């Protein structure tokens, strides 16, 4: 019992430390583009008296948890980038612990989940969800979805006894649906885990149908509000999108290269005991990528949208790691040290060097505009800006306290005052 307790404490501490080490440089980054829109959404919909308006917004009611969180953060701490980034990092740490908690499911086990959590903590592929606060819905939908799945698994493994656990799973599922639309695929993950426990199918089926009904109502409400839903009308989402191409492209890109290397190790050594969990991981990737595959602006999902799927990737990497250690027992110590060093160096190095510079470049347009807004009085005319007029206006509102009427967008807009008091701004380089 003492050794088990030590194992859990060490795993929690090490995975939290890995998260902190990987994302420590990013804590110094300023807000980036849509972060300002997220703060304005918090101001608009976050107060309790505005929740009825939030419920009437077809798009943002599906982001309710992140909007309310954003409102609370600004009320308590102000619009300070460091606070918001620390919160994102904190949620990522909790999500990493939930990946470790997958060890409660017997086909996974604690040994595998510990390795998977360590990889998930530092994996660079989903970095946008952690670094960019506007992507906090990705963190929250993962948190509530995985928590719901874990409660579901505990109920199944307890021979489906009682009603408290399935009710808890349902409540967490509802919170996931209020975090982002991809939570609608969670019943598919419920079914995936239930297929391993087919001897208890009758009670599982009843609970599963409740989850399906909730997901069905949620989906119906989204499509019923299609005419007023921003993403159905701005070219972001379409059922006519080449989703199979996006699904395949996104899966292949995420597998490169740690996933591909891990699959090669597993296929070469062929550990028989991993067949079930490897199949579950593959299905998990396809299921969690599917909602994002109907995006129309690119044929692969952005980094932030890989967050949920990367939990399954972490399981695959963990499988390969343990397979190698079990195969080469005599070389276990130096082999594990070598592999851990390589994984940490690659992922952290990529985050610290390449991605850090990219995020600084992405933040530069808004930072330049904010500096101008603080140093000049009177209206500002934004003649060119890579993120669009709404971001320019909200950035100045949040960081300089200006009114929207003081910001003029476009070459041909009115001066908003006498010509000698209007300050022009132009940033025409794409970050």
C-alpha positions as CSV (number, residue, x, y, z in Angstrom):
1,X,0.0,0.0,0.0
2,X,2.9,2.4,0.8
3,X,4.5,1.7,-2.5
4,X,1.2,2.3,-4.4
5,X,0.7,5.6,-2.6
6,X,4.3,6.7,-3.4
7,X,3.7,5.7,-7.1
8,X,0.6,7.9,-7.3
9,X,2.2,10.9,-5.5
10,X,5.3,10.7,-7.7
11,X,3.3,10.4,-10.9
12,X,1.1,13.4,-10.0
13,X,4.2,15.4,-9.1
14,X,6.2,14.4,-12.2
15,X,3.4,15.0,-14.7
16,X,2.6,18.4,-13.2
17,X,6.3,19.3,-13.3
18,X,6.5,18.2,-17.0
19,X,3.5,20.4,-17.8
20,X,5.2,23.4,-16.1
21,X,8.5,22.8,-17.7
22,X,7.1,22.5,-21.2
23,X,5.0,25.6,-21.0
24,X,7.0,27.8,-18.7
25,X,8.4,30.1,-21.5
26,X,4.9,30.7,-22.9
27,X,3.7,32.2,-19.6
28,X,5.5,35.4,-20.6
29,X,3.6,35.8,-23.8
30,X,1.0,38.6,-24.2
31,X,-2.6,38.0,-25.3
32,X,-2.9,36.9,-28.9
33,X,-5.6,38.1,-31.4
34,X,-8.8,36.2,-30.4
35,X,-7.9,36.2,-26.7
36,X,-9.4,39.7,-26.7
37,X,-12.6,38.5,-28.4
38,X,-12.8,35.9,-25.6
39,X,-12.6,38.5,-23.0
40,X,-15.3,40.6,-24.7
41,X,-17.5,37.5,-24.8
42,X,-17.0,37.1,-21.1
43,X,-18.0,40.7,-20.5
44,X,-21.1,40.3,-22.8
45,X,-22.4,36.9,-21.6
46,X,-20.5,36.1,-18.3
47,X,-22.6,37.9,-15.7
48,X,-25.5,35.9,-14.3
49,X,-28.0,38.5,-15.6
50,X,-26.7,37.8,-19.1
51,X,-27.1,34.1,-19.0
52,X,-30.5,34.2,-20.7
53,X,-29.0,36.1,-23.6
54,X,-26.2,33.5,-23.7
55,X,-28.8,30.7,-23.8
56,X,-30.3,32.4,-26.9
57,X,-27.0,32.5,-28.8
58,X,-26.8,29.4,-30.9
59,X,-23.0,29.4,-31.0
60,X,-21.8,30.7,-27.7
61,X,-24.2,28.8,-25.5
62,X,-22.0,25.8,-26.5
63,X,-19.0,27.7,-25.1
64,X,-20.8,28.7,-21.8
65,X,-18.2,27.3,-19.4
66,X,-15.3,29.1,-21.0
67,X,-17.2,32.4,-21.2
68,X,-18.2,32.3,-17.6
69,X,-14.7,31.3,-16.6
70,X,-13.3,34.2,-18.6
71,X,-15.7,36.7,-16.9
72,X,-14.8,35.5,-13.4
73,X,-11.1,35.7,-14.2
74,X,-11.3,39.3,-15.4
75,X,-13.5,40.3,-12.4
76,X,-11.1,38.8,-9.9
77,X,-7.7,39.5,-11.5
78,X,-8.2,42.0,-14.3
79,X,-7.1,41.5,-17.9
80,X,-3.6,40.2,-17.2
81,X,-2.2,37.7,-19.7
82,X,-0.1,35.9,-17.1
83,X,-3.2,35.0,-14.9
84,X,-5.2,33.7,-17.9
85,X,-2.2,31.6,-19.1
86,X,-1.6,30.2,-15.6
87,X,-5.3,29.1,-15.5
88,X,-4.9,27.4,-18.9
89,X,-1.8,25.6,-17.7
90,X,-3.6,24.6,-14.5
91,X,-6.4,23.0,-16.5
92,X,-3.9,21.3,-18.6
93,X,-2.3,19.8,-15.5
94,X,-5.7,18.5,-14.3
95,X,-6.3,17.1,-17.7
96,X,-3.0,15.3,-17.6
97,X,-4.0,13.8,-14.3
98,X,-7.2,12.6,-15.8
99,X,-5.2,10.9,-18.5
100,X,-3.3,9.2,-15.7
101,X,-6.6,8.4,-14.1
102,X,-7.5,6.3,-17.2
103,X,-5.4,3.7,-15.4
104,X,-8.5,2.9,-13.3
105,X,-9.9,1.2,-16.5
106,X,-8.5,-2.3,-16.3
107,X,-7.6,-2.7,-20.0
108,X,-5.3,0.3,-19.6
109,X,-3.9,-0.1,-16.1
110,X,-1.8,2.4,-14.0
111,X,1.5,1.5,-15.5
112,X,0.5,2.4,-19.0
113,X,-1.6,5.5,-18.0
114,X,1.4,6.9,-16.1
115,X,3.6,6.8,-19.2
116,X,0.7,8.2,-21.3
117,X,0.1,11.1,-18.9
118,X,3.8,12.0,-19.0
119,X,3.8,12.2,-22.8
120,X,0.5,14.0,-22.9
121,X,2.0,16.6,-20.5
122,X,4.7,17.7,-22.9
123,X,3.3,16.7,-26.3
124,X,3.9,19.7,-28.6
125,X,1.2,18.8,-31.1
126,X,-1.7,20.2,-29.1
127,X,0.2,23.2,-27.7
128,X,-2.2,25.8,-29.1
129,X,-5.0,24.6,-26.7
130,X,-2.7,25.4,-23.8
131,X,-0.9,28.5,-24.9
132,X,-3.7,30.4,-26.6
133,X,-6.4,31.3,-24.0
134,X,-9.0,31.7,-26.7
135,X,-8.7,27.9,-27.1
136,X,-9.7,27.2,-23.5
137,X,-12.9,25.6,-24.6
138,X,-10.7,22.7,-25.9
139,X,-9.3,22.2,-22.4
140,X,-12.7,22.4,-20.7
141,X,-14.5,20.1,-23.1
142,X,-11.7,17.5,-22.6
143,X,-11.8,18.0,-18.8
144,X,-15.6,17.4,-18.4
145,X,-15.7,14.7,-21.1
146,X,-12.8,12.6,-19.7
147,X,-14.2,13.0,-16.1
148,X,-17.6,11.8,-17.4
149,X,-16.0,8.9,-19.2
150,X,-14.0,7.9,-16.0
151,X,-17.2,7.9,-13.9
152,X,-18.9,5.8,-16.5
153,X,-16.0,3.3,-16.5
154,X,-16.1,3.1,-12.7
155,X,-19.8,2.3,-12.8
156,X,-19.3,-0.4,-15.4
157,X,-16.5,-2.0,-13.5
158,X,-18.6,-1.9,-10.4
159,X,-21.0,-4.2,-12.2
160,X,-23.3,-1.3,-13.0
161,X,-24.5,-1.0,-9.4
162,X,-26.5,2.0,-8.2
163,X,-27.6,5.2,-10.0
164,X,-25.2,7.7,-8.5
165,X,-22.3,7.1,-10.9
166,X,-24.3,7.1,-14.2
167,X,-26.1,10.3,-13.0
168,X,-22.7,11.8,-12.3
169,X,-21.5,10.8,-15.7
170,X,-24.6,12.4,-17.2
171,X,-24.1,15.7,-15.3
172,X,-20.4,15.9,-16.4
173,X,-21.5,15.1,-20.0
174,X,-23.9,18.1,-19.8
175,X,-21.0,20.3,-18.7
176,X,-19.0,19.0,-21.6
177,X,-21.7,19.9,-24.0
178,X,-21.7,23.4,-22.5
179,X,-18.0,23.6,-23.2
180,X,-17.9,22.8,-26.9
181,X,-19.8,20.9,-29.6
182,X,-17.3,18.0,-30.0
183,X,-18.5,16.6,-26.7
184,X,-21.5,15.2,-28.7
185,X,-19.3,12.3,-29.6
186,X,-18.8,11.2,-26.0
187,X,-21.6,8.5,-26.2
188,X,-19.4,6.8,-28.8
189,X,-16.6,6.6,-26.3
190,X,-19.1,5.3,-23.7
191,X,-20.0,2.6,-26.2
192,X,-16.4,1.9,-26.9
193,X,-15.6,1.2,-23.3
194,X,-18.8,-0.7,-22.8
195,X,-18.0,-3.2,-25.6
196,X,-15.2,-4.5,-23.5
197,X,-17.8,-5.4,-20.8
198,X,-20.5,-7.0,-22.9
199,X,-21.5,-9.3,-20.1
200,X,-23.3,-6.4,-18.4
201,X,-24.9,-5.1,-21.6
202,X,-28.5,-4.7,-20.4
203,X,-28.0,-1.9,-17.7
204,X,-25.3,-0.4,-19.9
205,X,-27.6,-0.2,-22.9
206,X,-30.3,1.7,-20.8
207,X,-27.8,4.3,-19.6
208,X,-26.3,4.6,-23.0
209,X,-29.6,5.4,-24.6
210,X,-30.1,8.2,-22.2
211,X,-26.8,9.7,-23.3
212,X,-27.7,9.2,-26.9
213,X,-31.0,11.1,-26.3
214,X,-29.2,14.0,-24.7
215,X,-26.7,14.2,-27.5
216,X,-29.5,14.0,-30.1
217,X,-31.4,16.9,-28.5
218,X,-28.3,18.9,-28.3
219,X,-27.5,18.3,-32.0
220,X,-31.1,19.0,-33.0
221,X,-31.0,22.4,-31.2
222,X,-27.8,23.3,-33.0
223,X,-29.2,22.6,-36.5
224,X,-32.6,24.1,-35.6
225,X,-30.8,27.4,-35.1
226,X,-28.8,27.0,-38.3
227,X,-29.9,30.3,-39.8
228,X,-28.7,32.2,-36.7
229,X,-25.5,30.2,-36.1
230,X,-22.4,32.1,-36.9
231,X,-20.3,29.0,-38.0
232,X,-23.0,27.9,-40.4
233,X,-23.0,31.2,-42.1
234,X,-19.4,32.4,-42.1
235,X,-17.9,29.5,-44.0
236,X,-16.4,27.8,-41.0
237,X,-18.5,24.6,-40.9
238,X,-20.3,22.6,-43.5
239,X,-21.7,19.1,-43.9
240,X,-20.5,19.3,-47.5
241,X,-16.9,19.6,-46.4
242,X,-14.4,16.9,-47.5
243,X,-14.5,15.4,-44.0
244,X,-12.9,12.0,-45.0
245,X,-9.8,13.8,-46.4
246,X,-9.6,16.1,-43.3
247,X,-10.0,13.1,-41.0
248,X,-7.3,11.1,-42.7
249,X,-4.9,14.0,-43.1
250,X,-5.3,15.1,-39.5
251,X,-4.8,11.5,-38.2
252,X,-1.6,11.0,-40.3
253,X,-0.2,14.4,-39.2
254,X,-0.8,13.8,-35.6
255,X,0.9,10.4,-35.8
256,X,4.0,11.9,-37.2
257,X,6.5,11.1,-35.8
258,X,6.2,9.7,-32.3
259,X,2.9,8.0,-33.1
260,X,4.3,6.4,-36.3
261,X,7.5,5.3,-34.5
262,X,5.4,3.8,-31.7
263,X,3.2,1.9,-34.1
264,X,6.3,0.5,-35.8
265,X,7.6,-0.7,-32.5
266,X,4.3,-2.3,-31.5
267,X,3.8,-4.0,-34.9
268,X,7.4,-5.3,-35.0
269,X,7.3,-6.8,-31.4
270,X,3.6,-7.6,-31.5
271,X,2.7,-7.7,-27.8
272,X,-0.5,-9.8,-27.8
273,X,-1.8,-8.2,-24.5
274,X,-2.1,-4.8,-26.1
275,X,-4.5,-5.6,-29.0
276,X,-7.7,-4.4,-27.3
277,X,-6.3,-1.1,-26.0
278,X,-4.6,-0.4,-29.3
279,X,-7.9,-0.9,-31.1
280,X,-9.6,1.4,-28.6
281,X,-6.9,4.1,-29.1
282,X,-7.4,4.0,-32.8
283,X,-11.2,4.3,-32.6
284,X,-10.7,7.1,-30.0
285,X,-8.6,9.1,-32.5
286,X,-11.2,8.8,-35.3
287,X,-14.2,9.5,-33.0
288,X,-12.7,12.6,-31.4
289,X,-11.4,14.0,-34.7
290,X,-14.7,13.5,-36.6
291,X,-16.6,16.7,-35.3
292,X,-13.6,18.8,-36.4
293,X,-13.4,17.2,-39.8
294,X,-16.3,19.3,-41.2
295,X,-14.3,22.5,-41.0
296,X,-14.1,24.2,-44.4
297,X,-11.1,26.5,-44.1
298,X,-8.4,23.8,-44.2
299,X,-8.1,20.0,-44.8
300,X,-6.4,19.3,-41.4
301,X,-7.6,20.3,-38.0
302,X,-5.6,23.0,-36.2
303,X,-3.3,22.2,-33.3
304,X,-5.9,23.2,-30.7
305,X,-8.4,20.7,-32.1
306,X,-6.0,17.7,-31.6
307,X,-6.1,18.0,-27.8
308,X,-8.8,15.3,-27.2
309,X,-7.4,12.9,-29.8
310,X,-3.9,13.3,-28.5
311,X,-4.9,11.4,-25.3
312,X,-5.2,8.3,-27.5
313,X,-1.9,9.1,-29.2
314,X,-0.3,9.2,-25.7
315,X,-1.7,5.8,-25.0
316,X,-0.1,4.5,-28.2
317,X,3.3,6.1,-27.3
318,X,3.0,4.6,-23.8
319,X,2.3,1.2,-25.2
320,X,5.5,1.3,-27.4
321,X,7.6,2.6,-24.5
322,X,6.5,-0.3,-22.2
323,X,6.8,-2.8,-25.0
324,X,10.5,-1.8,-25.5
325,X,11.2,-1.9,-21.8
326,X,9.6,-5.4,-21.5
327,X,11.4,-6.7,-24.5
328,X,14.9,-5.4,-23.5
329,X,14.8,-6.0,-19.7
330,X,18.5,-6.1,-19.2
331,X,18.9,-2.7,-20.9
332,X,15.8,-1.2,-19.3
333,X,17.6,1.5,-17.2
334,X,19.7,3.1,-20.0
335,X,17.0,2.6,-22.6
336,X,14.3,4.3,-20.6
337,X,16.7,7.2,-19.8
338,X,17.5,7.6,-23.5
339,X,13.9,7.5,-24.6
340,X,12.7,9.9,-21.9
341,X,15.5,12.3,-22.8
342,X,14.7,12.2,-26.5
343,X,11.0,12.8,-26.0
344,X,11.5,15.7,-23.6
345,X,14.2,17.3,-25.7
346,X,12.1,17.1,-28.9
347,X,8.8,18.3,-27.5
348,X,10.1,20.9,-25.1
349,X,12.7,22.1,-27.5
350,X,10.1,22.6,-30.2
351,X,7.9,24.5,-27.8
352,X,10.7,26.7,-26.4
353,X,12.4,27.6,-29.7
354,X,10.2,27.3,-32.7
355,X,6.7,27.8,-31.3
356,X,7.7,30.6,-28.8
357,X,8.9,32.7,-31.7
358,X,5.8,32.0,-33.7
359,X,3.5,33.1,-30.9
360,X,5.5,36.2,-30.3
361,X,5.1,37.0,-34.0
362,X,1.3,36.3,-33.8
363,X,1.0,38.7,-30.8
364,X,3.1,41.5,-32.4
365,X,0.3,43.2,-34.4
366,X,-2.0,43.6,-31.4
367,X,0.9,44.6,-29.2
368,X,1.9,47.3,-31.7
369,X,-1.6,48.6,-31.9
370,X,-2.0,48.6,-28.1
371,X,1.3,50.6,-27.7
372,X,0.0,53.2,-30.1
373,X,-3.3,53.3,-28.3
374,X,-1.5,54.0,-25.0
375,X,0.8,56.6,-26.4
376,X,-1.6,58.7,-28.5
377,X,-4.9,60.4,-27.5
378,X,-7.8,60.8,-29.9
379,X,-9.2,58.4,-32.5
380,X,-7.1,55.7,-34.2
381,X,-7.7,54.7,-37.8
382,X,-6.7,51.1,-38.4
383,X,-5.9,51.0,-42.1
384,X,-4.5,47.5,-42.3
385,X,-4.5,44.7,-39.7
386,X,-4.0,41.0,-40.2
387,X,-6.7,39.8,-37.7
388,X,-9.6,41.9,-38.8
389,X,-11.3,45.0,-37.4
390,X,-13.1,43.3,-34.6
391,X,-9.9,42.1,-33.0
392,X,-8.3,45.5,-33.4
393,X,-11.3,47.2,-31.6
394,X,-11.5,44.7,-28.8
395,X,-7.7,44.8,-28.2
396,X,-7.9,48.5,-27.7
397,X,-11.0,48.3,-25.6
398,X,-9.5,45.7,-23.2
399,X,-6.0,47.1,-22.9
400,X,-6.5,50.8,-23.2
401,X,-10.1,51.4,-22.2
402,X,-11.0,53.1,-25.4
403,X,-14.6,53.1,-26.7
404,X,-15.4,51.4,-30.0
405,X,-16.3,54.8,-31.5
406,X,-12.7,55.9,-31.1
407,X,-11.5,53.1,-33.4
408,X,-11.9,53.6,-37.2
409,X,-11.5,50.6,-39.4
410,X,-10.6,50.9,-43.1
411,X,-9.2,53.5,-45.5
412,X,-12.5,55.1,-46.4
413,X,-14.1,55.3,-43.0
414,X,-15.0,58.7,-41.5
415,X,-12.3,60.4,-39.5
416,X,-14.2,60.3,-36.2
417,X,-12.8,63.8,-35.5
418,X,-10.8,66.5,-37.1
419,X,-8.0,65.1,-39.4
420,X,-5.2,66.4,-37.3
421,X,-6.3,64.4,-34.3
422,X,-6.7,61.0,-36.0
423,X,-3.7,58.6,-35.7
424,X,-3.2,56.1,-38.5
425,X,-2.1,52.5,-37.8
426,X,-1.1,49.9,-40.4
427,X,0.4,46.4,-39.8
428,X,0.4,44.6,-43.1
429,X,2.7,41.7,-42.4
430,X,1.0,38.4,-41.8
431,X,2.3,36.8,-38.6
